[in-house]
């Protein structure tokens, strides 16, 4: 597995098997998730689609600098992930949304992506934090679990990978 900064871009092909990754601006978590899927399912997925939602609250609506900074961090993370995938011969696409309810927006984006890429499986991560941070862990993990329930009802598979930060 290698990251090649100058690898030619490869567009995702809807006819090929696709791993859909739900990512945030945190590169480390996204890379860990991507590498786990490559280890668990070697050569299974030829496309990688990144889906990210920026949660917009009332404060951010009135602060364009905050929105632009957050967008810049997400773009930087997605750019890196795409370069990594292209360097490993994988096609990519990205979908970024904005909304006050991230679970609702993620659900809509994932449904749209799975319609475009029918042979796909979604992946998200659940952080396993040290014992003294249980409340924080509970708050953080609600998005993946809530989305998993919704997508299950729509017959869209979402695999939640545990990532230990202990």
Residue, then its C-alpha position, 0 to 999 in steps of 0.5 A: x500500500x502506497x501513497x503517490x502524490x502525483x498519481x493520475x486521477x482515476x474516476x469512479x466507475x459505477x459498474x465496479x464494486x464500490x466502498x463508500x466511506x463516511x468521513x469527517x475532516x479527521x484524516x487519521x480516522x479515515x485512513x485507518x478505516x480505509x486501510x482496514x477495509x483493504x486488509x479485510x477485503x483485499x482487491x474487492x473494491x475498485x472504487x472508493x466514494x467518500x461521503x462527508x457532511x458538515x454540520x451547520x449550526x446557527x453560529x456557523x451560518x453567520x460566520x462564513x470564515x468558520x464555514x470556509x475553514x471547516x470546508x478547507x479541512x474537509x477538502x484537504x482530507x478528501x484530497x489526501x485520501x483521493x491521492x492515496x487511492x489513485x496511487x493504489x489504482x482505485x477510482x474515487x468520487x466525493x460527495x459533501x453535504x451541509x445540514x443541521x441534521x448530519x444523520x438525515x443529510x448522510x442518509x440522503x447522500x448515501x441513498x443517492x450514491x448507492x443509486x449511482x453505484x449499485x454494487x456498494x457497501x458503506x463503511x463508518x467508524x466507531x471510536x473506542x475511547x479510554x474508559x474515563x471518556x465514556x460520555x464523549x464516546x457515547x456522543x461521538x458514536x451516535x451518528x454511525x449507529x443512527x445512520x446504520x439503523x436508517x440505512x438498514x431499513x433502506x436495504x443499504x449495508x453499513x459496516x461500522x468498524x471499531x477504532x481503538x484510541x486507547 
